[in-house]
Amino acid sequence: MKLTGTPAQLKLFAAFSDLLGQMPITRISITHLVNAAGVNRSTFYLYYVDLPAFIKDLEDRLLTHIEEGADERLQSAIKATIVSPDPQSVYPVFLDLTQSIADNFELFKELTAEDGDHRFADKLQLTLTEILFSNLEEDLENKTFFEDIPADYAMPIFFSSILTIILHWLHKKKPESAQEVAKLITKSRYVAPYKLFRKGE
């Protein structure tokens, strides 16, 4: 599902994505935005008081798209990783995540770029972890995973590695499909770090 909004808002979102590919976010002005979107300046002010408000709304919409239905999916992912030796049971969970990002790939790419919003990647990781912890069952929250690593440490490790893969994917010259990246994330949940660099038998 793509971003939702009025026709004018969707034009502004698309124009902002294009502008991010042309200049740093700090150089983009309302004039740049409305000219690129082909809408009147007054139309912009029908929705937003200023550019920071526009950017916040856009980022919130992107994160909401990730959040929709994610409570259950992310809990399923962590539980399946713990109890299931079969990666195929986890793959659909991560496919939902990568497909949600692929739906708005260019916006995620540009916002997490060097000239984008440096806080957005942090917001993305925070969103993922908050979704999980806000609904985590008490017995799972208090559980110790990975040879005495407490849950409150294990969860950030779990999500930071996923985010690292996603950010690498977003900024590749020839990015893989959402399906391929979901497979990579799934495999990474079941491979110890020291095994990543082992030569094949």
Backbone as a printed PyTorch tensor [residue, N CA C, xyz], in Angstrom:
tensor([[[  0.8340,  -1.1890,   0.0000],
         [  0.0000,   0.0000,   0.0000],
         [  0.8760,   1.2490,   0.0000]],

        [[  0.5890,   2.1480,  -0.8980],
         [  1.3240,   3.4030,  -0.9550],
         [  0.8010,   4.3630,   0.1130]],

        [[  1.4610,   5.5110,   0.2250],
         [  1.0010,   6.5290,   1.1610],
         [ -0.3890,   7.0120,   0.7810]],

        [[ -1.1690,   7.3450,   1.7780],
         [ -2.4950,   7.9000,   1.5370],
         [ -2.4730,   9.3960,   1.8050]],

        [[ -3.4360,  10.0970,   1.2290],
         [ -3.5440,  11.5390,   1.3950],
         [ -4.4010,  12.1070,   0.2900]],

        [[ -4.6410,  13.3950,   0.3310],
         [ -5.3880,  14.0450,  -0.7390],
         [ -4.5210,  14.0850,  -1.9890]],

        [[ -5.1140,  14.3140,  -3.1620],
         [ -4.3020,  14.4300,  -4.3810],
         [ -3.1870,  15.4630,  -4.2500]],

        [[ -3.4820,  16.5910,  -3.5970],
         [ -2.4580,  17.6310,  -3.4240],
         [ -1.3300,  17.1390,  -2.5220]],

        [[ -1.6720,  16.4530,  -1.4430],
         [ -0.6430,  15.9380,  -0.5420],
         [  0.2280,  14.9010,  -1.2380]],

        [[ -0.3830,  14.0420,  -2.0210],
         [  0.3860,  13.0210,  -2.7280],
         [  1.3520,  13.6530,  -3.7230]],

        [[  0.9290,  14.7470,  -4.3510],
         [  1.8320,  15.4780,  -5.2450],
         [  3.0050,  16.0650,  -4.4680]],

        [[  2.7200,  16.5980,  -3.2960],
         [  3.7750,  17.1640,  -2.4530],
         [  4.7460,  16.0830,  -1.9880]],

        [[  4.2220,  14.9260,  -1.6050],
         [  5.0910,  13.8290,  -1.1700],
         [  6.0090,  13.3840,  -2.3060]],

        [[  5.4350,  13.2270,  -3.5000],
         [  6.2240,  12.7840,  -4.6490],
         [  7.2780,  13.8200,  -5.0200]],

        [[  6.8940,  15.0870,  -4.9820],
         [  7.8350,  16.1580,  -5.3130],
         [  8.9640,  16.2150,  -4.2940]],

        [[  8.6430,  16.0110,  -3.0320],
         [  9.6580,  16.0420,  -1.9810],
         [ 10.6720,  14.9220,  -2.1830]],

        [[ 10.1850,  13.7510,  -2.5680],
         [ 11.0820,  12.6320,  -2.8500],
         [ 12.0370,  12.9800,  -3.9860]],

        [[ 11.5100,  13.5850,  -5.0380],
         [ 12.3560,  13.9890,  -6.1730],
         [ 13.3860,  15.0320,  -5.7490]],

        [[ 12.9590,  16.0030,  -4.9600],
         [ 13.8660,  17.0690,  -4.5180],
         [ 14.9750,  16.5280,  -3.6270]],

        [[ 14.6570,  15.5280,  -2.8060],
         [ 15.6740,  14.9330,  -1.9410],
         [ 16.7870,  14.2890,  -2.7540]],

        [[ 16.4520,  13.8490,  -3.9620],
         [ 17.4610,  13.2640,  -4.8330],
         [ 18.3110,  14.3040,  -5.5380]],

        [[ 17.9070,  15.5710,  -5.4210],
         [ 18.6110,  16.6520,  -6.1160],
         [ 19.4030,  17.5620,  -5.1880]],

        [[ 18.9960,  17.6520,  -3.9270],
         [ 19.6420,  18.5810,  -3.0010],
         [ 19.4710,  18.1010,  -1.5710]],

        [[ 20.3180,  18.5790,  -0.6420],
         [ 20.1640,  18.2030,   0.7670],
         [ 18.8180,  18.6730,   1.3070]],

        [[ 18.3090,  17.9640,   2.2850],
         [ 17.0130,  18.3100,   2.8610],
         [ 17.0190,  19.7210,   3.4400]],

        [[ 18.1800,  20.1750,   3.9190],
         [ 18.2760,  21.5060,   4.5290],
         [ 18.1480,  22.6340,   3.5130]],

        [[ 18.2950,  22.3220,   2.2280],
         [ 18.1950,  23.3460,   1.1860],
         [ 16.8130,  23.4190,   0.5610]],

        [[ 15.9800,  22.4420,   0.8380],
         [ 14.6410,  22.4240,   0.2490],
         [ 13.7640,  23.4660,   0.9360]],

        [[ 13.1060,  24.2720,   0.1320],
         [ 12.2080,  25.3040,   0.6540],
         [ 10.7750,  25.0020,   0.2240]],

        [[  9.8380,  25.7210,   0.8010],
         [  8.4390,  25.5700,   0.3950],
         [  8.2800,  25.9550,  -1.0700]],

        [[  8.9930,  26.9780,  -1.5010],
         [  8.9330,  27.3910,  -2.9090],
         [  9.3950,  26.2680,  -3.8210]],

        [[ 10.5230,  25.6380,  -3.4690],
         [ 10.9870,  24.4780,  -4.2400],
         [  9.8920,  23.4180,  -4.3150]],

        [[  9.3030,  23.1440,  -3.1610],
         [  8.3470,  22.0460,  -3.0540],
         [  7.0870,  22.2950,  -3.8690]],

        [[  6.4750,  23.4650,  -3.7150],
         [  5.2150,  23.7170,  -4.4270],
         [  5.4430,  23.8270,  -5.9300]],

        [[  6.5840,  24.3760,  -6.3270],
         [  6.8830,  24.4600,  -7.7600],
         [  7.0640,  23.0720,  -8.3560]],

        [[  7.7840,  22.2150,  -7.6440],
         [  8.0120,  20.8570,  -8.1400],
         [  6.7220,  20.0450,  -8.1580]],

        [[  5.8420,  20.3110,  -7.1880],
         [  4.5810,  19.5650,  -7.0980],
         [  3.5110,  20.1090,  -8.0320]],

        [[  3.6960,  21.3470,  -8.4900],
         [  2.6910,  21.9590,  -9.3520],
         [  1.4330,  22.3470,  -8.6090]],

        [[  1.5940,  22.7490,  -7.3440],
         [  0.4420,  23.2050,  -6.5590],
         [  0.7050,  24.6260,  -6.0710]],

        [[ -0.3570,  25.3200,  -5.7000],
         [ -0.2140,  26.6810,  -5.1940],
         [  0.3640,  26.6790,  -3.7800]],

        [[  1.0580,  27.7570,  -3.4620],
         [  1.5940,  27.9060,  -2.1130],
         [  0.4710,  27.8830,  -1.0760]],

        [[ -0.6610,  28.4920,  -1.4340],
         [ -1.7980,  28.5060,  -0.5080],
         [ -2.3050,  27.0960,  -0.2330]],

        [[ -2.1760,  26.2140,  -1.2260],
         [ -2.5910,  24.8240,  -1.0330],
         [ -1.7250,  24.1540,   0.0210]],

        [[ -0.4250,  24.4210,  -0.0300],
         [  0.4840,  23.8650,   0.9780],
         [  0.0330,  24.2730,   2.3760]],

        [[ -0.3150,  25.5620,   2.5290],
         [ -0.6710,  26.0740,   3.8520],
         [ -2.0530,  25.6230,   4.3190]],

        [[ -2.8240,  25.0210,   3.4310],
         [ -4.0770,  24.4100,   3.8670],
         [ -3.8050,  23.2180,   4.7840]],

        [[ -2.6430,  22.6010,   4.5790],
         [ -2.3100,  21.3790,   5.3110],
         [ -1.2170,  21.5640,   6.3640]],

        [[ -0.2750,  22.4700,   6.1110],
         [  0.9090,  22.5610,   6.9660],
         [  1.2530,  24.0140,   7.2930]],

        [[  1.7220,  24.2290,   8.5150],
         [  2.0910,  25.5880,   8.9140],
         [  3.4760,  25.9590,   8.4090]],

        [[  4.3290,  24.9480,   8.2140],
         [  5.6740,  25.2070,   7.7150],
         [  6.2690,  23.9060,   7.1750]],

        [[  7.4990,  23.9760,   6.6740],
         [  8.1290,  22.7960,   6.0810],
         [  8.4360,  21.7110,   7.1150]],

        [[  8.9330,  22.0580,   8.3130],
         [  9.1380,  21.0070,   9.3150],
         [  7.8670,  20.2200,   9.6320]],

        [[  6.7220,  20.9030,   9.6450],
         [  5.4560,  20.2090,   9.8950],
         [  5.1400,  19.2450,   8.7580]],

        [[  5.4550,  19.6600,   7.5320],
         [  5.2540,  18.7870,   6.3750],
         [  6.1340,  17.5440,   6.4790]],

        [[  7.4150,  17.7490,   6.7870],
         [  8.3500,  16.6270,   6.8790],
         [  7.9310,  15.6650,   7.9860]],

        [[  7.5200,  16.2120,   9.1230],
         [  7.0700,  15.3620,  10.2260],
         [  5.8590,  14.5390,   9.8220]],

        [[  4.9050,  15.1600,   9.1370],
         [  3.7130,  14.4370,   8.7010],
         [  4.0840,  13.3230,   7.7320]],

        [[  4.9740,  13.6180,   6.8040],
         [  5.4000,  12.6130,   5.8300],
         [  6.0900,  11.4460,   6.5300]],

        [[  7.0170,  11.7430,   7.4190],
         [  7.7270,  10.6800,   8.1260],
         [  6.7840,   9.8780,   9.0100]],

        [[  5.8480,  10.5510,   9.6600],
         [  4.8690,   9.8450,  10.4890],
         [  4.0250,   8.8970,   9.6490]],

        [[  3.6590,   9.3280,   8.4550],
         [  2.8670,   8.4700,   7.5690],
         [  3.6670,   7.2390,   7.1450]],

        [[  4.9480,   7.4310,   6.8480],
         [  5.8010,   6.3090,   6.4680],
         [  5.9200,   5.3070,   7.6140]],

        [[  6.1170,   5.8100,   8.8110],
         [  6.2630,   4.9260,   9.9680],
         [  4.9420,   4.2610,  10.3310]],

        [[  3.8390,   4.9760,  10.1450],
         [  2.5240,   4.3810,  10.3880],
         [  2.2750,   3.2240,   9.4330]],

        [[  2.7310,   3.3890,   8.2010],
         [  2.5990,   2.3180,   7.2090],
         [  3.3440,   1.0710,   7.6790]],

        [[  4.5130,   1.2860,   8.3080],
         [  5.2680,   0.1640,   8.8550],
         [  4.5320,  -0.4360,  10.0530]],

        [[  3.9330,   0.4290,  10.8590],
         [  3.2880,  -0.0100,  12.1010],
         [  2.0110,  -0.8020,  11.8720]],

        [[  1.3050,  -0.5260,  10.7840],
         [ -0.0080,  -1.1340,  10.5710],
         [  0.0920,  -2.6600,  10.5750]],

        [[ -0.4860,  -3.2320,  11.5830],
         [ -0.4680,  -4.6820,  11.7000],
         [  0.8500,  -5.2420,  12.1800]],

        [[  1.8180,  -4.3680,  12.5300],
         [  3.1550,  -4.8520,  12.8660],
         [  3.2430,  -5.4230,  14.2710]],

        [[  2.3490,  -5.0160,  15.1620],
         [  2.4050,  -5.5370,  16.5250],
         [  2.4720,  -7.0630,  16.5140]],

        [[  1.5140,  -7.6520,  15.8400],
         [  1.4410,  -9.1110,  15.8030],
         [  2.5800,  -9.7000,  14.9900]],

        [[  2.9280,  -9.0630,  13.8500],
         [  3.9730,  -9.6060,  12.9810],
         [  5.3270,  -9.6410,  13.6820]],

        [[  5.6900,  -8.5560,  14.3640],
         [  6.9990,  -8.4990,  14.9980],
         [  7.0910,  -9.4390,  16.1930]],

        [[  6.0160,  -9.5520,  16.9430],
         [  6.0210, -10.5140,  18.0420],
         [  6.1380, -11.9300,  17.4940]],

        [[  5.4660, -12.1900,  16.3940],
         [  5.5610, -13.5060,  15.7760],
         [  6.9910, -13.7940,  15.3440]],

        [[  7.6650, -12.7620,  14.8390],
         [  9.0370, -12.9350,  14.3600],
         [  9.9820, -13.3110,  15.4880]],

        [[  9.9090, -12.5840,  16.5920],
         [ 10.8290, -12.8560,  17.6940],
         [ 10.5390, -14.2190,  18.3130]],

        [[  9.2520, -14.5580,  18.4490],
         [  8.8950, -15.8490,  19.0290],
         [  9.2950, -16.9920,  18.0970]],

        [[  9.0510, -16.8020,  16.8060],
         [  9.3870, -17.8540,  15.8530],
         [ 10.8910, -18.0790,  15.7910]],

        [[ 11.6620, -17.0050,  15.8950],
         [ 13.1140, -17.1300,  15.8720],
         [ 13.6040, -17.9210,  17.0770]],

        [[ 12.9300, -17.7230,  18.2120],
         [ 13.3380, -18.4020,  19.4400],
         [ 12.9760, -19.8850,  19.4050]],

        [[ 11.7460, -20.1820,  18.9910],
         [ 11.2440, -21.5460,  19.1550],
         [ 11.3110, -22.3880,  17.8980]],

        [[ 11.4880, -21.7770,  16.7300],
         [ 11.3920, -22.5410,  15.4930],
         [ 12.7330, -22.6700,  14.7930]],

        [[ 13.1160, -23.8830,  14.4300],
         [ 14.3390, -24.0680,  13.6570],
         [ 14.1100, -23.8800,  12.1630]],

        [[ 12.8750, -23.5980,  11.7860],
         [ 12.5170, -23.5080,  10.3720],
         [ 12.3880, -22.0570,   9.9300]],

        [[ 13.3580, -21.5300,   9.1500],
         [ 13.2870, -20.1400,   8.6940],
         [ 12.0340, -19.8310,   7.8820]],

        [[ 11.4560, -20.8370,   7.2420],
         [ 10.2820, -20.5920,   6.4090],
         [  9.0950, -20.0940,   7.2270]],

        [[  9.0860, -20.3750,   8.5140],
         [  7.9860, -19.8970,   9.3530],
         [  8.1410, -18.4260,   9.6980]],

        [[  9.3570, -17.8860,   9.5340],
         [  9.6380, -16.4960,   9.8710],
         [  9.6270, -15.6000,   8.6360]],

        [[  9.9530, -16.1720,   7.4900],
         [ 10.0860, -15.3970,   6.2520],
         [  8.8930, -14.4950,   5.9570]],

        [[  7.6410, -14.9660,   6.0460],
         [  6.5040, -14.0830,   5.7260],
         [  6.4550, -12.8290,   6.5880]],

        [[  6.9410, -12.9320,   7.8210],
         [  6.9370, -11.7830,   8.7220],
         [  7.8500, -10.6920,   8.1860]],

        [[  9.0520, -11.0740,   7.7860],
         [ 10.0030, -10.0910,   7.2820],
         [  9.6590,  -9.6330,   5.8670]],

        [[  8.9550, -10.4630,   5.1270],
         [  8.4870, -10.0370,   3.8090],
         [  7.4920,  -8.8920,   3.9580]],

        [[  6.6170,  -8.9700,   4.9540],
         [  5.6860,  -7.8650,   5.2190],
         [  6.4490,  -6.5700,   5.4730]],

        [[  7.5240,  -6.6670,   6.2600],
         [  8.3160,  -5.4910,   6.6030],
         [  9.0050,  -4.9040,   5.3770]],

        [[  9.7000,  -5.7350,   4.6160],
         [ 10.4320,  -5.2230,   3.4500],
         [  9.4840,  -4.7320,   2.3640]],

        [[  8.3240,  -5.3710,   2.2330],
         [  7.3610,  -4.9170,   1.2310],
         [  6.7880,  -3.5620,   1.6110]],

        [[  6.5690,  -3.3380,   2.9120],
         [  6.0800,  -2.0380,   3.3710],
         [  7.0700,  -0.9330,   3.0250]],

        [[  8.3540,  -1.2270,   3.1400],
         [  9.3810,  -0.2500,   2.7870],
         [  9.4680,  -0.0930,   1.2750]],

        [[  9.3750,  -1.2050,   0.5560],
         [  9.4380,  -1.1490,  -0.9070],
         [  8.2940,  -0.3330,  -1.4930]],

        [[  7.1580,  -0.3010,  -0.8100],
         [  6.0130,   0.4780,  -1.2860],
         [  6.3610,   1.9540,  -1.4460]],

        [[  7.2770,   2.4240,  -0.6100],
         [  7.7080,   3.8330,  -0.6570],
         [  9.2360,   3.8930,  -0.6610]],

        [[  9.8270,   3.0650,  -1.5000],
         [ 11.2770,   2.8450,  -1.4810],
         [ 12.0710,   4.1400,  -1.6070]],

        [[ 11.7190,   4.9840,  -2.5810],
         [ 12.5100,   6.1900,  -2.8270],
         [ 12.4820,   7.1420,  -1.6370]],

        [[ 11.3350,   7.2670,  -0.9930],
         [ 11.2510,   8.1420,   0.1760],
         [ 12.1020,   7.6100,   1.3260]],

        [[ 12.0220,   6.3140,   1.5890],
         [ 12.8670,   5.7350,   2.6320],
         [ 14.3390,   5.9100,   2.2760]],

        [[ 14.6600,   5.7060,   1.0130],
         [ 16.0500,   5.8430,   0.5630],
         [ 16.5670,   7.2560,   0.7760]],

        [[ 15.8160,   8.2350,   0.3130],
         [ 16.2920,   9.6160,   0.3730],
         [ 16.3020,  10.1610,   1.8010]],

        [[ 15.3180,   9.7830,   2.5990],
         [ 15.2750,  10.2800,   3.9770],
         [ 16.3990,   9.7050,   4.8330]],

        [[ 16.8750,   8.5090,   4.4920],
         [ 17.9660,   7.9000,   5.2590],
         [ 19.3250,   8.1410,   4.6200]],

        [[ 19.3620,   8.9020,   3.5340],
         [ 20.6290,   9.2060,   2.8640],
         [ 21.4260,  10.2320,   3.6610]],

        [[ 22.6760,  10.4140,   3.2700],
         [ 23.5560,  11.3520,   3.9770],
         [ 22.9830,  12.7640,   3.9920]],

        [[ 22.3210,  13.1570,   2.8950],
         [ 21.7370,  14.4940,   2.8060],
         [ 20.2770,  14.5330,   3.2440]],

        [[ 19.7880,  13.4260,   3.8000],
         [ 18.4010,  13.3670,   4.2380],
         [ 18.2510,  13.7680,   5.6960]],

        [[ 17.2500,  13.2090,   6.3470],
         [ 16.9900,  13.4930,   7.7570],
         [ 17.7460,  12.4740,   8.6030]],

        [[ 18.8030,  12.9170,   9.2510],
         [ 19.6500,  12.0020,  10.0080],
         [ 18.9100,  11.3270,  11.1560]],

        [[ 17.7830,  11.8790,  11.5540],
         [ 17.0250,  11.3060,  12.6680],
         [ 16.0570,  10.2200,  12.2220]],

        [[ 15.8180,  10.1130,  10.9250],
         [ 14.7620,   9.2250,  10.4580],
         [ 15.0960,   7.7550,  10.6960]],

        [[ 16.3450,   7.3520,  10.4620],
         [ 16.7240,   5.9580,  10.7050],
         [ 16.5440,   5.6060,  12.1750]],

        [[ 16.8810,   6.5540,  13.0540],
         [ 16.6730,   6.3210,  14.4880],
         [ 15.1860,   6.1750,  14.8010]],

        [[ 14.3670,   7.0030,  14.1510],
         [ 12.9200,   6.9080,  14.3520],
         [ 12.3990,   5.5480,  13.8900]],

        [[ 12.9590,   5.0550,  12.7810],
         [ 12.5270,   3.7700,  12.2430],
         [ 12.8510,   2.6480,  13.2190]],

        [[ 14.0680,   2.6390,  13.7260],
         [ 14.4390,   1.5990,  14.6840],
         [ 13.6250,   1.7200,  15.9680]],

        [[ 13.4200,   2.9400,  16.4300],
         [ 12.6350,   3.1500,  17.6450],
         [ 11.2060,   2.6600,  17.4620]],

        [[ 10.6520,   2.9050,  16.2820],
         [  9.2960,   2.4430,  15.9900],
         [  9.2070,   0.9320,  16.0830]],

        [[ 10.1720,   0.2400,  15.4960],
         [ 10.1660,  -1.2200,  15.5210],
         [ 10.2770,  -1.7550,  16.9460]],

        [[ 11.1900,  -1.2040,  17.7230],
         [ 11.3830,  -1.7120,  19.0810],
         [ 10.2090,  -1.3620,  19.9890]],

        [[  9.6430,  -0.1710,  19.8130],
         [  8.5080,   0.2220,  20.6550],
         [  7.2840,  -0.6340,  20.3680]],

        [[  7.0930,  -0.9720,  19.0980],
         [  5.9650,  -1.8370,  18.7460],
         [  6.0660,  -3.1520,  19.5000]],

        [[  7.2540,  -3.7090,  19.5310],
         [  7.4340,  -4.9890,  20.2030],
         [  7.2690,  -4.8650,  21.7100]],

        [[  7.9910,  -3.9280,  22.3250],
         [  7.9800,  -3.8300,  23.7800],
         [  6.6340,  -3.3750,  24.3280]],

        [[  5.8750,  -2.6070,  23.5550],
         [  4.5960,  -2.1060,  24.0610],
         [  3.5860,  -3.2180,  24.2760]],

        [[  3.7610,  -4.3360,  23.5580],
         [  2.8040,  -5.4360,  23.6670],
         [  3.4550,  -6.7590,  24.0600]],

        [[  4.7010,  -6.6940,  24.4570],
         [  5.4230,  -7.9240,  24.7510],
         [  4.8510,  -8.5960,  25.9950]],

        [[  4.6460,  -9.8810,  25.9090],
         [  4.1440, -10.6160,  27.0590],
         [  5.1840, -10.5830,  28.1810]],

        [[  4.7000, -10.5390,  29.4080],
         [  5.6100, -10.3840,  30.5440],
         [  6.6270, -11.5160,  30.6130]],

        [[  6.1870, -12.7470,  30.3510],
         [  7.1190, -13.8580,  30.4600],
         [  8.2090, -13.7790,  29.4010]],

        [[  7.8770, -13.1990,  28.2430],
         [  8.8820, -13.0580,  27.1940],
         [  9.7980, -11.8820,  27.4860]],

        [[  9.2130, -10.8070,  28.0520],
         [ 10.0130,  -9.6200,  28.3660],
         [ 11.0760,  -9.9370,  29.4130]],

        [[ 10.7520, -10.8200,  30.3530],
         [ 11.6750, -11.1340,  31.4340],
         [ 12.5960, -12.3060,  31.1030]],

        [[ 12.4350, -12.8490,  29.9350],
         [ 13.2300, -14.0050,  29.5450],
         [ 14.6460, -13.5720,  29.1800]],

        [[ 15.5970, -14.4600,  29.4090],
         [ 16.9750, -14.1980,  29.0090],
         [ 17.2910, -15.0450,  27.7890]],

        [[ 17.7950, -14.3890,  26.7440],
         [ 18.0870, -15.0740,  25.4980],
         [ 19.5930, -15.1310,  25.2540]],

        [[ 19.9750, -15.9370,  24.2660],
         [ 21.3290, -15.8970,  23.7250],
         [ 22.4000, -16.0060,  24.8120]],

        [[ 22.3240, -17.0640,  25.5980],
         [ 23.3480, -17.3350,  26.5970],
         [ 23.5300, -16.1610,  27.5580]],

        [[ 22.4910, -15.8990,  28.3090],
         [ 22.5300, -14.9110,  29.3920],
         [ 22.5060, -13.4590,  28.9370]],

        [[ 22.1240, -13.1640,  27.7000],
         [ 21.9160, -11.7770,  27.2860],
         [ 20.4760, -11.4080,  27.6370]],

        [[ 20.2530, -10.4310,  28.5170],
         [ 18.8880, -10.0590,  28.9140],
         [ 18.0650,  -9.5670,  27.7290]],

        [[ 16.7500,  -9.6930,  27.8510],
         [ 15.8590,  -9.3300,  26.7490],
         [ 15.9980,  -7.8750,  26.3500]],

        [[ 16.2080,  -6.9760,  27.3510],
         [ 16.2730,  -5.5600,  27.0060],
         [ 17.5430,  -5.2110,  26.2330]],

        [[ 18.5130,  -6.1240,  26.2090],
         [ 19.6840,  -5.9650,  25.3510],
         [ 19.5070,  -6.7550,  24.0570]],

        [[ 18.8820,  -7.9290,  24.1870],
         [ 18.7190,  -8.7880,  23.0180],
         [ 17.8390,  -8.1450,  21.9550]],

        [[ 16.7800,  -7.4450,  22.3890],
         [ 15.8650,  -6.8560,  21.4180],
         [ 16.5280,  -5.7740,  20.5620]],

        [[ 17.2780,  -4.8230,  21.1720],
         [ 17.9740,  -3.8430,  20.3220],
         [ 18.9660,  -4.4940,  19.3670]],

        [[ 19.6500,  -5.5610,  19.8350],
         [ 20.5680,  -6.2720,  18.9450],
         [ 19.7920,  -6.8660,  17.7800]],

        [[ 18.6640,  -7.4690,  18.1030],
         [ 17.8180,  -8.1070,  17.0890],
         [ 17.4020,  -7.1080,  16.0170]],

        [[ 16.9290,  -5.9190,  16.4480],
         [ 16.4050,  -4.9520,  15.4930],
         [ 17.4770,  -4.1120,  14.8250]],

        [[ 18.5790,  -3.8400,  15.5240],
         [ 19.6200,  -3.0260,  14.8970],
         [ 20.2400,  -3.7550,  13.7230]],

        [[ 20.3770,  -5.0620,  13.8230],
         [ 20.9400,  -5.8170,  12.7060],
         [ 19.9750,  -5.8480,  11.5240]],

        [[ 18.6810,  -5.9190,  11.8160],
         [ 17.6900,  -5.8530,  10.7390],
         [ 17.7530,  -4.4930,  10.0590]],

        [[ 17.8370,  -3.4370,  10.8570],
         [ 17.8970,  -2.0880,  10.2980],
         [ 19.1490,  -1.9010,   9.4580]],

        [[ 20.2690,  -2.4720,   9.8880],
         [ 21.5090,  -2.3750,   9.1140],
         [ 21.3330,  -2.9930,   7.7350]],

        [[ 20.6910,  -4.1400,   7.6770],
         [ 20.4340,  -4.7890,   6.3880],
         [ 19.5250,  -3.9210,   5.5250]],

        [[ 18.4770,  -3.3670,   6.1220],
         [ 17.5330,  -2.5370,   5.3780],
         [ 18.2110,  -1.2910,   4.8270]],

        [[ 19.0300,  -0.6310,   5.6420],
         [ 19.7140,   0.5810,   5.1840],
         [ 20.6970,   0.2670,   4.0630]],

        [[ 21.3860,  -0.8570,   4.1720],
         [ 22.3040,  -1.2590,   3.0950],
         [ 21.5270,  -1.4940,   1.8040]],

        [[ 20.3940,  -2.1510,   1.9280],
         [ 19.5310,  -2.4190,   0.7690],
         [ 19.0620,  -1.1260,   0.1170]],

        [[ 18.6140,  -0.1870,   0.9290],
         [ 18.0830,   1.0700,   0.4000],
         [ 19.1080,   1.8410,  -0.4210]],

        [[ 20.3820,   1.6880,  -0.0920],
         [ 21.3950,   2.5300,  -0.7230],
         [ 22.3110,   1.7780,  -1.6830]],

        [[ 21.9110,   0.5700,  -2.0650],
         [ 22.6570,  -0.1480,  -3.0940],
         [ 22.3440,   0.4320,  -4.4660]],

        [[ 23.3260,   0.3770,  -5.3680],
         [ 23.0960,   0.8620,  -6.7280],
         [ 22.0750,  -0.0110,  -7.4480]],

        [[ 22.1180,  -1.3030,  -7.1640],
         [ 21.1580,  -2.2310,  -7.7610],
         [ 20.5040,  -3.0350,  -6.6360]],

        [[ 19.5390,  -2.4390,  -5.9630],
         [ 18.9180,  -3.1180,  -4.8170],
         [ 18.1250,  -4.3530,  -5.2190]],

        [[ 18.1670,  -5.3390,  -4.3560],
         [ 17.3980,  -6.5480,  -4.5820],
         [ 15.9070,  -6.2930,  -4.3590]],

        [[ 15.1090,  -7.2700,  -4.6970],
         [ 13.6670,  -7.1700,  -4.4700],
         [ 13.3740,  -7.2990,  -2.9810]],

        [[ 12.1770,  -6.8850,  -2.6040],
         [ 11.7520,  -7.0330,  -1.2100],
         [ 11.7920,  -8.4960,  -0.7850]],

        [[ 11.4650,  -9.3850,  -1.7120],
         [ 11.4670, -10.8160,  -1.4080],
         [ 12.8730, -11.3160,  -1.0800]],

        [[ 13.8590, -10.8810,  -1.8680],
         [ 15.2350, -11.3200,  -1.6400],
         [ 15.7770, -10.7950,  -0.3160]],

        [[ 15.4680,  -9.5460,  -0.0110],
         [ 15.9600,  -8.9650,   1.2460],
         [ 15.2910,  -9.6370,   2.4390]],

        [[ 14.0250,  -9.9610,   2.3120],
         [ 13.3380, -10.6830,   3.3910],
         [ 14.0010, -12.0330,   3.6340]],

        [[ 14.4300, -12.6930,   2.5670],
         [ 15.1410, -13.9690,   2.7130],
         [ 16.4670, -13.7770,   3.4390]],

        [[ 17.1850, -12.6930,   3.0840],
         [ 18.4720, -12.4120,   3.7300],
         [ 18.2920, -12.1300,   5.2200]],

        [[ 17.2720, -11.3260,   5.5450],
         [ 17.0090, -11.0270,   6.9550],
         [ 16.6610, -12.3110,   7.7030]],

        [[ 15.8340, -13.1390,   7.0870],
         [ 15.4400, -14.3960,   7.7160],
         [ 16.6540, -15.2740,   7.9880]],

        [[ 17.5140, -15.4270,   6.9880],
         [ 18.7190, -16.2500,   7.1640],
         [ 19.6120, -15.6870,   8.2580]],

        [[ 19.6970, -14.3630,   8.3270],
         [ 20.5760, -13.7350,   9.3230],
         [ 20.1070, -13.9920,  10.7430]],

        [[ 18.8140, -14.2860,  10.9300],
         [ 18.3040, -14.5650,  12.2720],
         [ 18.8080, -15.9060,  12.7900]],

        [[ 19.2560, -16.7730,  11.8800],
         [ 19.6290, -18.1280,  12.2640],
         [ 21.1130, -18.4090,  12.0870]],

        [[ 21.8950, -17.3710,  11.7690],
         [ 23.3300, -17.5580,  11.5430],
         [ 24.1050, -16.7910,  12.6010]],

        [[ 24.9580, -17.4700,  13.3290],
         [ 25.8190, -16.7980,  14.3050],
         [ 26.8210, -15.9250,  13.5600]],

        [[ 27.1740, -14.7410,  14.1040],
         [ 28.0860, -13.8320,  13.4080],
         [ 29.3790, -14.4850,  12.9440]],

        [[ 29.9510, -15.3710,  13.7690],
         [ 31.2250, -15.9640,  13.3850],
         [ 31.0910, -16.8900,  12.1810]],

        [[ 29.8660, -17.3420,  11.9030],
         [ 29.6480, -18.2230,  10.7640],
         [ 29.5100, -17.4640,   9.4520]],

        [[ 29.2870, -16.1400,   9.5260],
         [ 29.0940, -15.3580,   8.3060],
         [ 30.3240, -15.3800,   7.4180]],

        [[ 31.4900, -15.5470,   8.0170],
         [ 32.7330, -15.4630,   7.2640],
         [ 33.4270, -16.8130,   7.1110]],

        [[ 32.7250, -17.8720,   7.4530],
         [ 33.2920, -19.2050,   7.2670],
         [ 33.2260, -19.5960,   5.8050]],

        [[ 34.2840, -20.1990,   5.3300],
         [ 34.2990, -20.6710,   3.9520],
         [ 33.4170, -21.9010,   3.8410]],

        [[ 32.8120, -22.0400,   2.6650],
         [ 31.9750, -23.2040,   2.4400],
         [ 32.7850, -24.4780,   2.4610]],

        [[ 32.1200, -25.5280,   2.8450],
         [ 32.8080, -26.8160,   2.9320],
         [ 33.1940, -27.3000,   1.5400]]])
